[in-house]
Amino acid sequence: MEQKTGIVATLAIIAAAASYLLTFSGHPISGLLAALAAILLGIFGFIMAASPRVGGGILSIIAIILGVLAIGIAILGLIGIIIF
């Protein structure tokens, strides 16, 4: 039986990358929402990776970690916009 990477884990990584791009391009609110989506998709992808036919558990964990870090960066970006 061949194991395939779950689409949800891939979407979680894409959302995490998008959160950084959005935050650094001056849209920290959108970056915050994308980071939250990355965390939720990462959790769902990790749960789906429990199936022997679906892979992506490590990818989901990485997306969750990147999402948590992206939330911190987005909050710092919001503070920066408010102050300046």
HTML snippet that shows the backbone in 3Dmol.js (N, CA, C, O; Angstrom):
<script src="https://3Dmol.org/build/3Dmol-min.js"></script>
<div id="view" style="width:600px;height:400px;position:relative"></div>
<script>
const pdb = `
ATOM      1  N   MET A   1       0.844  -1.169   0.000  1.00  0.00           N
ATOM      2  CA  MET A   1       0.000   0.000   0.000  1.00  0.00           C
ATOM      3  C   MET A   1       0.899   1.246   0.000  1.00  0.00           C
ATOM      4  O   MET A   1       1.780   1.387   0.848  1.00  0.00           O
ATOM      5  N   GLU A   2       0.669   2.121  -0.938  1.00  0.00           N
ATOM      6  CA  GLU A   2       1.466   3.336  -1.061  1.00  0.00           C
ATOM      7  C   GLU A   2       0.875   4.449  -0.210  1.00  0.00           C
ATOM      8  O   GLU A   2      -0.334   4.677  -0.210  1.00  0.00           O
ATOM      9  N   GLN A   3       1.740   5.129   0.506  1.00  0.00           N
ATOM     10  CA  GLN A   3       1.301   6.221   1.370  1.00  0.00           C
ATOM     11  C   GLN A   3       1.406   7.533   0.606  1.00  0.00           C
ATOM     12  O   GLN A   3       2.424   7.805  -0.031  1.00  0.00           O
ATOM     13  N   LYS A   4       0.357   8.346   0.667  1.00  0.00           N
ATOM     14  CA  LYS A   4       0.337   9.631  -0.020  1.00  0.00           C
ATOM     15  C   LYS A   4       0.289  10.750   1.012  1.00  0.00           C
ATOM     16  O   LYS A   4      -0.330  10.623   2.068  1.00  0.00           O
ATOM     17  N   THR A   5       0.960  11.850   0.676  1.00  0.00           N
ATOM     18  CA  THR A   5       0.942  13.010   1.568  1.00  0.00           C
ATOM     19  C   THR A   5      -0.441  13.633   1.536  1.00  0.00           C
ATOM     20  O   THR A   5      -1.003  13.853   0.463  1.00  0.00           O
ATOM     21  N   GLY A   6      -0.987  13.915   2.705  1.00  0.00           N
ATOM     22  CA  GLY A   6      -2.319  14.492   2.795  1.00  0.00           C
ATOM     23  C   GLY A   6      -2.365  15.910   2.242  1.00  0.00           C
ATOM     24  O   GLY A   6      -1.451  16.704   2.466  1.00  0.00           O
ATOM     25  N   ILE A   7      -3.416  16.215   1.534  1.00  0.00           N
ATOM     26  CA  ILE A   7      -3.596  17.537   0.961  1.00  0.00           C
ATOM     27  C   ILE A   7      -3.751  18.590   2.056  1.00  0.00           C
ATOM     28  O   ILE A   7      -3.367  19.745   1.872  1.00  0.00           O
ATOM     29  N   VAL A   8      -4.306  18.191   3.183  1.00  0.00           N
ATOM     30  CA  VAL A   8      -4.512  19.141   4.277  1.00  0.00           C
ATOM     31  C   VAL A   8      -3.171  19.585   4.852  1.00  0.00           C
ATOM     32  O   VAL A   8      -3.006  20.753   5.205  1.00  0.00           O
ATOM     33  N   ALA A   9      -2.214  18.669   4.949  1.00  0.00           N
ATOM     34  CA  ALA A   9      -0.883  19.030   5.446  1.00  0.00           C
ATOM     35  C   ALA A   9      -0.197  19.990   4.480  1.00  0.00           C
ATOM     36  O   ALA A   9       0.477  20.928   4.907  1.00  0.00           O
ATOM     37  N   THR A  10      -0.365  19.763   3.199  1.00  0.00           N
ATOM     38  CA  THR A  10       0.202  20.658   2.197  1.00  0.00           C
ATOM     39  C   THR A  10      -0.438  22.035   2.267  1.00  0.00           C
ATOM     40  O   THR A  10       0.251  23.050   2.173  1.00  0.00           O
ATOM     41  N   LEU A  11      -1.743  22.071   2.430  1.00  0.00           N
ATOM     42  CA  LEU A  11      -2.440  23.351   2.567  1.00  0.00           C
ATOM     43  C   LEU A  11      -2.004  24.087   3.832  1.00  0.00           C
ATOM     44  O   LEU A  11      -1.940  25.317   3.843  1.00  0.00           O
ATOM     45  N   ALA A  12      -1.709  23.351   4.884  1.00  0.00           N
ATOM     46  CA  ALA A  12      -1.256  23.972   6.132  1.00  0.00           C
ATOM     47  C   ALA A  12       0.087  24.666   5.932  1.00  0.00           C
ATOM     48  O   ALA A  12       0.288  25.778   6.420  1.00  0.00           O
ATOM     49  N   ILE A  13       1.007  24.020   5.219  1.00  0.00           N
ATOM     50  CA  ILE A  13       2.308  24.639   4.946  1.00  0.00           C
ATOM     51  C   ILE A  13       2.137  25.868   4.059  1.00  0.00           C
ATOM     52  O   ILE A  13       2.799  26.884   4.274  1.00  0.00           O
ATOM     53  N   ILE A  14       1.260  25.784   3.068  1.00  0.00           N
ATOM     54  CA  ILE A  14       1.005  26.925   2.186  1.00  0.00           C
ATOM     55  C   ILE A  14       0.418  28.088   2.986  1.00  0.00           C
ATOM     56  O   ILE A  14       0.799  29.240   2.776  1.00  0.00           O
ATOM     57  N   ALA A  15      -0.505  27.793   3.898  1.00  0.00           N
ATOM     58  CA  ALA A  15      -1.100  28.851   4.723  1.00  0.00           C
ATOM     59  C   ALA A  15      -0.054  29.477   5.646  1.00  0.00           C
ATOM     60  O   ALA A  15      -0.078  30.686   5.873  1.00  0.00           O
ATOM     61  N   ALA A  16       0.863  28.668   6.178  1.00  0.00           N
ATOM     62  CA  ALA A  16       1.914  29.205   7.036  1.00  0.00           C
ATOM     63  C   ALA A  16       2.839  30.129   6.247  1.00  0.00           C
ATOM     64  O   ALA A  16       3.211  31.199   6.729  1.00  0.00           O
ATOM     65  N   ALA A  17       3.206  29.719   5.049  1.00  0.00           N
ATOM     66  CA  ALA A  17       4.062  30.565   4.213  1.00  0.00           C
ATOM     67  C   ALA A  17       3.326  31.847   3.818  1.00  0.00           C
ATOM     68  O   ALA A  17       3.914  32.928   3.795  1.00  0.00           O
ATOM     69  N   ALA A  18       2.046  31.714   3.511  1.00  0.00           N
ATOM     70  CA  ALA A  18       1.255  32.889   3.136  1.00  0.00           C
ATOM     71  C   ALA A  18       1.130  33.870   4.293  1.00  0.00           C
ATOM     72  O   ALA A  18       1.089  35.082   4.080  1.00  0.00           O
ATOM     73  N   SER A  19       1.069  33.352   5.516  1.00  0.00           N
ATOM     74  CA  SER A  19       0.958  34.246   6.668  1.00  0.00           C
ATOM     75  C   SER A  19       2.199  35.117   6.809  1.00  0.00           C
ATOM     76  O   SER A  19       2.096  36.301   7.130  1.00  0.00           O
ATOM     77  N   TYR A  20       3.378  34.532   6.568  1.00  0.00           N
ATOM     78  CA  TYR A  20       4.601  35.333   6.620  1.00  0.00           C
ATOM     79  C   TYR A  20       4.615  36.361   5.492  1.00  0.00           C
ATOM     80  O   TYR A  20       4.947  37.524   5.719  1.00  0.00           O
ATOM     81  N   LEU A  21       4.261  35.946   4.296  1.00  0.00           N
ATOM     82  CA  LEU A  21       4.250  36.878   3.168  1.00  0.00           C
ATOM     83  C   LEU A  21       3.272  38.026   3.399  1.00  0.00           C
ATOM     84  O   LEU A  21       3.585  39.182   3.113  1.00  0.00           O
ATOM     85  N   LEU A  22       2.098  37.706   3.911  1.00  0.00           N
ATOM     86  CA  LEU A  22       1.106  38.755   4.159  1.00  0.00           C
ATOM     87  C   LEU A  22       1.562  39.714   5.255  1.00  0.00           C
ATOM     88  O   LEU A  22       1.402  40.928   5.128  1.00  0.00           O
ATOM     89  N   THR A  23       2.121  39.176   6.314  1.00  0.00           N
ATOM     90  CA  THR A  23       2.578  40.034   7.413  1.00  0.00           C
ATOM     91  C   THR A  23       3.707  40.944   6.955  1.00  0.00           C
ATOM     92  O   THR A  23       3.701  42.141   7.244  1.00  0.00           O
ATOM     93  N   PHE A  24       4.670  40.383   6.245  1.00  0.00           N
ATOM     94  CA  PHE A  24       5.823  41.180   5.834  1.00  0.00           C
ATOM     95  C   PHE A  24       5.495  42.143   4.704  1.00  0.00           C
ATOM     96  O   PHE A  24       6.260  43.074   4.451  1.00  0.00           O
ATOM     97  N   SER A  25       4.378  41.940   4.023  1.00  0.00           N
ATOM     98  CA  SER A  25       3.987  42.884   2.973  1.00  0.00           C
ATOM     99  C   SER A  25       3.060  43.968   3.498  1.00  0.00           C
ATOM    100  O   SER A  25       2.536  44.767   2.721  1.00  0.00           O
ATOM    101  N   GLY A  26       2.851  44.004   4.812  1.00  0.00           N
ATOM    102  CA  GLY A  26       2.083  45.083   5.412  1.00  0.00           C
ATOM    103  C   GLY A  26       0.635  44.771   5.694  1.00  0.00           C
ATOM    104  O   GLY A  26      -0.161  45.688   5.900  1.00  0.00           O
ATOM    105  N   HIS A  27       0.269  43.508   5.709  1.00  0.00           N
ATOM    106  CA  HIS A  27      -1.107  43.096   5.995  1.00  0.00           C
ATOM    107  C   HIS A  27      -1.123  42.108   7.164  1.00  0.00           C
ATOM    108  O   HIS A  27      -1.411  40.927   6.970  1.00  0.00           O
ATOM    109  N   PRO A  28      -0.818  42.581   8.370  1.00  0.00           N
ATOM    110  CA  PRO A  28      -0.689  41.646   9.491  1.00  0.00           C
ATOM    111  C   PRO A  28      -2.005  40.999   9.919  1.00  0.00           C
ATOM    112  O   PRO A  28      -1.994  39.898  10.469  1.00  0.00           O
ATOM    113  N   ILE A  29      -3.130  41.657   9.679  1.00  0.00           N
ATOM    114  CA  ILE A  29      -4.412  41.033  10.045  1.00  0.00           C
ATOM    115  C   ILE A  29      -4.656  39.807   9.167  1.00  0.00           C
ATOM    116  O   ILE A  29      -5.058  38.751   9.655  1.00  0.00           O
ATOM    117  N   SER A  30      -4.411  39.960   7.878  1.00  0.00           N
ATOM    118  CA  SER A  30      -4.540  38.807   6.974  1.00  0.00           C
ATOM    119  C   SER A  30      -3.501  37.745   7.312  1.00  0.00           C
ATOM    120  O   SER A  30      -3.779  36.549   7.223  1.00  0.00           O
ATOM    121  N   GLY A  31      -2.308  38.182   7.700  1.00  0.00           N
ATOM    122  CA  GLY A  31      -1.278  37.235   8.112  1.00  0.00           C
ATOM    123  C   GLY A  31      -1.670  36.470   9.356  1.00  0.00           C
ATOM    124  O   GLY A  31      -1.378  35.281   9.482  1.00  0.00           O
ATOM    125  N   LEU A  32      -2.334  37.154  10.277  1.00  0.00           N
ATOM    126  CA  LEU A  32      -2.808  36.501  11.496  1.00  0.00           C
ATOM    127  C   LEU A  32      -3.875  35.458  11.164  1.00  0.00           C
ATOM    128  O   LEU A  32      -3.867  34.359  11.718  1.00  0.00           O
ATOM    129  N   LEU A  33      -4.778  35.801  10.273  1.00  0.00           N
ATOM    130  CA  LEU A  33      -5.820  34.844   9.875  1.00  0.00           C
ATOM    131  C   LEU A  33      -5.222  33.643   9.153  1.00  0.00           C
ATOM    132  O   LEU A  33      -5.654  32.510   9.366  1.00  0.00           O
ATOM    133  N   ALA A  34      -4.233  33.887   8.302  1.00  0.00           N
ATOM    134  CA  ALA A  34      -3.578  32.780   7.608  1.00  0.00           C
ATOM    135  C   ALA A  34      -2.810  31.898   8.590  1.00  0.00           C
ATOM    136  O   ALA A  34      -2.758  30.681   8.417  1.00  0.00           O
ATOM    137  N   ALA A  35      -2.215  32.500   9.614  1.00  0.00           N
ATOM    138  CA  ALA A  35      -1.505  31.718  10.633  1.00  0.00           C
ATOM    139  C   ALA A  35      -2.475  30.836  11.414  1.00  0.00           C
ATOM    140  O   ALA A  35      -2.176  29.679  11.708  1.00  0.00           O
ATOM    141  N   LEU A  36      -3.631  31.390  11.744  1.00  0.00           N
ATOM    142  CA  LEU A  36      -4.648  30.589  12.436  1.00  0.00           C
ATOM    143  C   LEU A  36      -5.130  29.442  11.546  1.00  0.00           C
ATOM    144  O   LEU A  36      -5.351  28.328  12.021  1.00  0.00           O
ATOM    145  N   ALA A  37      -5.291  29.725  10.258  1.00  0.00           N
ATOM    146  CA  ALA A  37      -5.693  28.668   9.316  1.00  0.00           C
ATOM    147  C   ALA A  37      -4.611  27.601   9.230  1.00  0.00           C
ATOM    148  O   ALA A  37      -4.921  26.413   9.145  1.00  0.00           O
ATOM    149  N   ALA A  38      -3.344  28.008   9.251  1.00  0.00           N
ATOM    150  CA  ALA A  38      -2.243  27.039   9.198  1.00  0.00           C
ATOM    151  C   ALA A  38      -2.265  26.128  10.416  1.00  0.00           C
ATOM    152  O   ALA A  38      -2.036  24.925  10.299  1.00  0.00           O
ATOM    153  N   ILE A  39      -2.536  26.694  11.576  1.00  0.00           N
ATOM    154  CA  ILE A  39      -2.583  25.878  12.790  1.00  0.00           C
ATOM    155  C   ILE A  39      -3.750  24.900  12.740  1.00  0.00           C
ATOM    156  O   ILE A  39      -3.592  23.718  13.045  1.00  0.00           O
ATOM    157  N   LEU A  40      -4.917  25.395  12.356  1.00  0.00           N
ATOM    158  CA  LEU A  40      -6.089  24.510  12.290  1.00  0.00           C
ATOM    159  C   LEU A  40      -5.908  23.417  11.242  1.00  0.00           C
ATOM    160  O   LEU A  40      -6.217  22.254  11.499  1.00  0.00           O
ATOM    161  N   LEU A  41      -5.410  23.784  10.067  1.00  0.00           N
ATOM    162  CA  LEU A  41      -5.174  22.780   9.031  1.00  0.00           C
ATOM    163  C   LEU A  41      -4.076  21.804   9.452  1.00  0.00           C
ATOM    164  O   LEU A  41      -4.141  20.617   9.134  1.00  0.00           O
ATOM    165  N   GLY A  42      -3.069  22.306  10.167  1.00  0.00           N
ATOM    166  CA  GLY A  42      -2.011  21.424  10.656  1.00  0.00           C
ATOM    167  C   GLY A  42      -2.524  20.402  11.651  1.00  0.00           C
ATOM    168  O   GLY A  42      -2.132  19.235  11.612  1.00  0.00           O
ATOM    169  N   ILE A  43      -3.395  20.836  12.538  1.00  0.00           N
ATOM    170  CA  ILE A  43      -3.982  19.902  13.509  1.00  0.00           C
ATOM    171  C   ILE A  43      -4.841  18.861  12.796  1.00  0.00           C
ATOM    172  O   ILE A  43      -4.764  17.669  13.091  1.00  0.00           O
ATOM    173  N   PHE A  44      -5.654  19.325  11.857  1.00  0.00           N
ATOM    174  CA  PHE A  44      -6.511  18.399  11.113  1.00  0.00           C
ATOM    175  C   PHE A  44      -5.666  17.439  10.270  1.00  0.00           C
ATOM    176  O   PHE A  44      -5.979  16.252  10.180  1.00  0.00           O
ATOM    177  N   GLY A  45      -4.594  17.952   9.652  1.00  0.00           N
ATOM    178  CA  GLY A  45      -3.700  17.097   8.870  1.00  0.00           C
ATOM    179  C   GLY A  45      -2.986  16.075   9.720  1.00  0.00           C
ATOM    180  O   GLY A  45      -2.763  14.945   9.286  1.00  0.00           O
ATOM    181  N   PHE A  46      -2.622  16.466  10.940  1.00  0.00           N
ATOM    182  CA  PHE A  46      -1.967  15.530  11.850  1.00  0.00           C
ATOM    183  C   PHE A  46      -2.913  14.413  12.255  1.00  0.00           C
ATOM    184  O   PHE A  46      -2.506  13.256  12.368  1.00  0.00           O
ATOM    185  N   ILE A  47      -4.165  14.756  12.473  1.00  0.00           N
ATOM    186  CA  ILE A  47      -5.165  13.736  12.823  1.00  0.00           C
ATOM    187  C   ILE A  47      -5.382  12.790  11.647  1.00  0.00           C
ATOM    188  O   ILE A  47      -5.494  11.577  11.825  1.00  0.00           O
ATOM    189  N   MET A  48      -5.439  13.360  10.442  1.00  0.00           N
ATOM    190  CA  MET A  48      -5.634  12.522   9.249  1.00  0.00           C
ATOM    191  C   MET A  48      -4.420  11.632   8.986  1.00  0.00           C
ATOM    192  O   MET A  48      -4.563  10.556   8.405  1.00  0.00           O
ATOM    193  N   ALA A  49      -3.231  12.061   9.403  1.00  0.00           N
ATOM    194  CA  ALA A  49      -2.019  11.274   9.176  1.00  0.00           C
ATOM    195  C   ALA A  49      -1.974  10.017  10.028  1.00  0.00           C
ATOM    196  O   ALA A  49      -1.081   9.187   9.855  1.00  0.00           O
ATOM    197  N   ALA A  50      -2.915   9.863  10.939  1.00  0.00           N
ATOM    198  CA  ALA A  50      -2.979   8.644  11.737  1.00  0.00           C
ATOM    199  C   ALA A  50      -3.373   7.446  10.876  1.00  0.00           C
ATOM    200  O   ALA A  50      -3.112   6.301  11.247  1.00  0.00           O
ATOM    201  N   SER A  51      -3.998   7.704   9.730  1.00  0.00           N
ATOM    202  CA  SER A  51      -4.352   6.639   8.801  1.00  0.00           C
ATOM    203  C   SER A  51      -3.084   6.125   8.118  1.00  0.00           C
ATOM    204  O   SER A  51      -2.213   6.918   7.762  1.00  0.00           O
ATOM    205  N   PRO A  52      -2.971   4.814   7.933  1.00  0.00           N
ATOM    206  CA  PRO A  52      -1.769   4.292   7.275  1.00  0.00           C
ATOM    207  C   PRO A  52      -1.681   4.670   5.795  1.00  0.00           C
ATOM    208  O   PRO A  52      -0.609   4.560   5.200  1.00  0.00           O
ATOM    209  N   ARG A  53      -2.775   5.107   5.197  1.00  0.00           N
ATOM    210  CA  ARG A  53      -2.761   5.480   3.779  1.00  0.00           C
ATOM    211  C   ARG A  53      -2.386   6.936   3.557  1.00  0.00           C
ATOM    212  O   ARG A  53      -2.071   7.326   2.432  1.00  0.00           O
ATOM    213  N   VAL A  54      -2.414   7.745   4.608  1.00  0.00           N
ATOM    214  CA  VAL A  54      -2.165   9.180   4.478  1.00  0.00           C
ATOM    215  C   VAL A  54      -0.929   9.547   5.278  1.00  0.00           C
ATOM    216  O   VAL A  54      -0.810   9.195   6.451  1.00  0.00           O
ATOM    217  N   GLY A  55      -0.012  10.254   4.640  1.00  0.00           N
ATOM    218  CA  GLY A  55       1.190  10.729   5.308  1.00  0.00           C
ATOM    219  C   GLY A  55       1.063  12.218   5.597  1.00  0.00           C
ATOM    220  O   GLY A  55      -0.002  12.809   5.416  1.00  0.00           O
ATOM    221  N   GLY A  56       2.132  12.800   6.037  1.00  0.00           N
ATOM    222  CA  GLY A  56       2.139  14.232   6.271  1.00  0.00           C
ATOM    223  C   GLY A  56       2.090  14.627   7.721  1.00  0.00           C
ATOM    224  O   GLY A  56       1.798  15.781   8.034  1.00  0.00           O
ATOM    225  N   GLY A  57       2.367  13.703   8.616  1.00  0.00           N
ATOM    226  CA  GLY A  57       2.343  14.023  10.037  1.00  0.00           C
ATOM    227  C   GLY A  57       3.423  15.027  10.419  1.00  0.00           C
ATOM    228  O   GLY A  57       3.169  15.982  11.154  1.00  0.00           O
ATOM    229  N   ILE A  58       4.635  14.797   9.910  1.00  0.00           N
ATOM    230  CA  ILE A  58       5.730  15.723  10.218  1.00  0.00           C
ATOM    231  C   ILE A  58       5.484  17.063   9.543  1.00  0.00           C
ATOM    232  O   ILE A  58       5.776  18.112  10.117  1.00  0.00           O
ATOM    233  N   LEU A  59       4.955  17.034   8.340  1.00  0.00           N
ATOM    234  CA  LEU A  59       4.623  18.271   7.627  1.00  0.00           C
ATOM    235  C   LEU A  59       3.591  19.077   8.403  1.00  0.00           C
ATOM    236  O   LEU A  59       3.669  20.304   8.464  1.00  0.00           O
ATOM    237  N   SER A  60       2.633  18.388   8.990  1.00  0.00           N
ATOM    238  CA  SER A  60       1.609  19.061   9.795  1.00  0.00           C
ATOM    239  C   SER A  60       2.199  19.669  11.065  1.00  0.00           C
ATOM    240  O   SER A  60       1.825  20.773  11.463  1.00  0.00           O
ATOM    241  N   ILE A  61       3.113  18.953  11.692  1.00  0.00           N
ATOM    242  CA  ILE A  61       3.754  19.476  12.898  1.00  0.00           C
ATOM    243  C   ILE A  61       4.565  20.721  12.570  1.00  0.00           C
ATOM    244  O   ILE A  61       4.545  21.696  13.322  1.00  0.00           O
ATOM    245  N   ILE A  62       5.277  20.690  11.453  1.00  0.00           N
ATOM    246  CA  ILE A  62       6.053  21.859  11.027  1.00  0.00           C
ATOM    247  C   ILE A  62       5.120  23.034  10.750  1.00  0.00           C
ATOM    248  O   ILE A  62       5.435  24.172  11.099  1.00  0.00           O
ATOM    249  N   ALA A  63       3.969  22.763  10.121  1.00  0.00           N
ATOM    250  CA  ALA A  63       3.010  23.831   9.832  1.00  0.00           C
ATOM    251  C   ALA A  63       2.454  24.435  11.116  1.00  0.00           C
ATOM    252  O   ALA A  63       2.245  25.646  11.192  1.00  0.00           O
ATOM    253  N   ILE A  64       2.218  23.609  12.112  1.00  0.00           N
ATOM    254  CA  ILE A  64       1.714  24.112  13.394  1.00  0.00           C
ATOM    255  C   ILE A  64       2.763  25.008  14.059  1.00  0.00           C
ATOM    256  O   ILE A  64       2.436  26.082  14.565  1.00  0.00           O
ATOM    257  N   ILE A  65       4.013  24.568  14.055  1.00  0.00           N
ATOM    258  CA  ILE A  65       5.085  25.371  14.650  1.00  0.00           C
ATOM    259  C   ILE A  65       5.249  26.690  13.902  1.00  0.00           C
ATOM    260  O   ILE A  65       5.363  27.748  14.522  1.00  0.00           O
ATOM    261  N   LEU A  66       5.261  26.630  12.570  1.00  0.00           N
ATOM    262  CA  LEU A  66       5.376  27.857  11.779  1.00  0.00           C
ATOM    263  C   LEU A  66       4.176  28.772  11.992  1.00  0.00           C
ATOM    264  O   LEU A  66       4.322  29.994  12.002  1.00  0.00           O
ATOM    265  N   GLY A  67       2.997  28.191  12.162  1.00  0.00           N
ATOM    266  CA  GLY A  67       1.799  28.983  12.407  1.00  0.00           C
ATOM    267  C   GLY A  67       1.858  29.713  13.740  1.00  0.00           C
ATOM    268  O   GLY A  67       1.457  30.873  13.836  1.00  0.00           O
ATOM    269  N   VAL A  68       2.359  29.036  14.768  1.00  0.00           N
ATOM    270  CA  VAL A  68       2.487  29.671  16.084  1.00  0.00           C
ATOM    271  C   VAL A  68       3.487  30.823  16.023  1.00  0.00           C
ATOM    272  O   VAL A  68       3.242  31.896  16.574  1.00  0.00           O
ATOM    273  N   LEU A  69       4.611  30.595  15.352  1.00  0.00           N
ATOM    274  CA  LEU A  69       5.594  31.667  15.193  1.00  0.00           C
ATOM    275  C   LEU A  69       5.026  32.818  14.356  1.00  0.00           C
ATOM    276  O   LEU A  69       5.306  33.985  14.627  1.00  0.00           O
ATOM    277  N   ALA A  70       4.231  32.482  13.343  1.00  0.00           N
ATOM    278  CA  ALA A  70       3.637  33.508  12.486  1.00  0.00           C
ATOM    279  C   ALA A  70       2.629  34.363  13.250  1.00  0.00           C
ATOM    280  O   ALA A  70       2.478  35.550  12.963  1.00  0.00           O
ATOM    281  N   ILE A  71       1.947  33.770  14.210  1.00  0.00           N
ATOM    282  CA  ILE A  71       1.022  34.556  15.038  1.00  0.00           C
ATOM    283  C   ILE A  71       1.802  35.620  15.813  1.00  0.00           C
ATOM    284  O   ILE A  71       1.380  36.774  15.886  1.00  0.00           O
ATOM    285  N   GLY A  72       2.933  35.231  16.388  1.00  0.00           N
ATOM    286  CA  GLY A  72       3.756  36.195  17.107  1.00  0.00           C
ATOM    287  C   GLY A  72       4.260  37.309  16.208  1.00  0.00           C
ATOM    288  O   GLY A  72       4.261  38.475  16.602  1.00  0.00           O
ATOM    289  N   ILE A  73       4.682  36.964  15.016  1.00  0.00           N
ATOM    290  CA  ILE A  73       5.175  37.974  14.082  1.00  0.00           C
ATOM    291  C   ILE A  73       4.040  38.876  13.622  1.00  0.00           C
ATOM    292  O   ILE A  73       4.230  40.084  13.483  1.00  0.00           O
ATOM    293  N   ALA A  74       2.856  38.304  13.382  1.00  0.00           N
ATOM    294  CA  ALA A  74       1.714  39.119  12.961  1.00  0.00           C
ATOM    295  C   ALA A  74       1.291  40.082  14.067  1.00  0.00           C
ATOM    296  O   ALA A  74       0.929  41.226  13.791  1.00  0.00           O
ATOM    297  N   ILE A  75       1.336  39.627  15.311  1.00  0.00           N
ATOM    298  CA  ILE A  75       0.993  40.517  16.430  1.00  0.00           C
ATOM    299  C   ILE A  75       2.010  41.654  16.542  1.00  0.00           C
ATOM    300  O   ILE A  75       1.637  42.802  16.783  1.00  0.00           O
ATOM    301  N   LEU A  76       3.293  41.332  16.367  1.00  0.00           N
ATOM    302  CA  LEU A  76       4.305  42.377  16.363  1.00  0.00           C
ATOM    303  C   LEU A  76       4.088  43.351  15.203  1.00  0.00           C
ATOM    304  O   LEU A  76       4.303  44.554  15.347  1.00  0.00           O
ATOM    305  N   GLY A  77       3.660  42.821  14.051  1.00  0.00           N
ATOM    306  CA  GLY A  77       3.347  43.680  12.919  1.00  0.00           C
ATOM    307  C   GLY A  77       2.180  44.585  13.195  1.00  0.00           C
ATOM    308  O   GLY A  77       2.196  45.752  12.801  1.00  0.00           O
ATOM    309  N   LEU A  78       1.160  44.075  13.868  1.00  0.00           N
ATOM    310  CA  LEU A  78       0.009  44.904  14.254  1.00  0.00           C
ATOM    311  C   LEU A  78       0.439  46.006  15.212  1.00  0.00           C
ATOM    312  O   LEU A  78       0.011  47.153  15.082  1.00  0.00           O
ATOM    313  N   ILE A  79       1.277  45.658  16.163  1.00  0.00           N
ATOM    314  CA  ILE A  79       1.756  46.673  17.109  1.00  0.00           C
ATOM    315  C   ILE A  79       2.552  47.745  16.372  1.00  0.00           C
ATOM    316  O   ILE A  79       2.427  48.934  16.664  1.00  0.00           O
ATOM    317  N   GLY A  80       3.370  47.314  15.413  1.00  0.00           N
ATOM    318  CA  GLY A  80       4.139  48.255  14.633  1.00  0.00           C
ATOM    319  C   GLY A  80       3.265  49.201  13.819  1.00  0.00           C
ATOM    320  O   GLY A  80       3.573  50.387  13.698  1.00  0.00           O
ATOM    321  N   ILE A  81       2.179  48.679  13.261  1.00  0.00           N
ATOM    322  CA  ILE A  81       1.259  49.529  12.495  1.00  0.00           C
ATOM    323  C   ILE A  81       0.535  50.512  13.421  1.00  0.00           C
ATOM    324  O   ILE A  81       0.324  51.669  13.058  1.00  0.00           O
ATOM    325  N   ILE A  82       0.163  50.057  14.594  1.00  0.00           N
ATOM    326  CA  ILE A  82      -0.538  50.931  15.529  1.00  0.00           C
ATOM    327  C   ILE A  82       0.392  52.045  16.018  1.00  0.00           C
ATOM    328  O   ILE A  82      -0.019  53.202  16.101  1.00  0.00           O
ATOM    329  N   ILE A  83       1.630  51.704  16.338  1.00  0.00           N
ATOM    330  CA  ILE A  83       2.562  52.707  16.862  1.00  0.00           C
ATOM    331  C   ILE A  83       3.013  53.681  15.771  1.00  0.00           C
ATOM    332  O   ILE A  83       3.062  54.891  15.989  1.00  0.00           O
ATOM    333  N   PHE A  84       3.338  53.145  14.610  1.00  0.00           N
ATOM    334  CA  PHE A  84       3.873  53.999  13.555  1.00  0.00           C
ATOM    335  C   PHE A  84       2.796  54.274  12.552  1.00  0.00           C
ATOM    336  O   PHE A  84       3.031  54.979  11.571  1.00  0.00           O
TER     337      PHE A  84
END
`;
const viewer = $3Dmol.createViewer("view");
viewer.addModel(pdb, "pdb");
viewer.setStyle({}, {cartoon: {color: "spectrum"}});
viewer.zoomTo();
viewer.render();
</script>
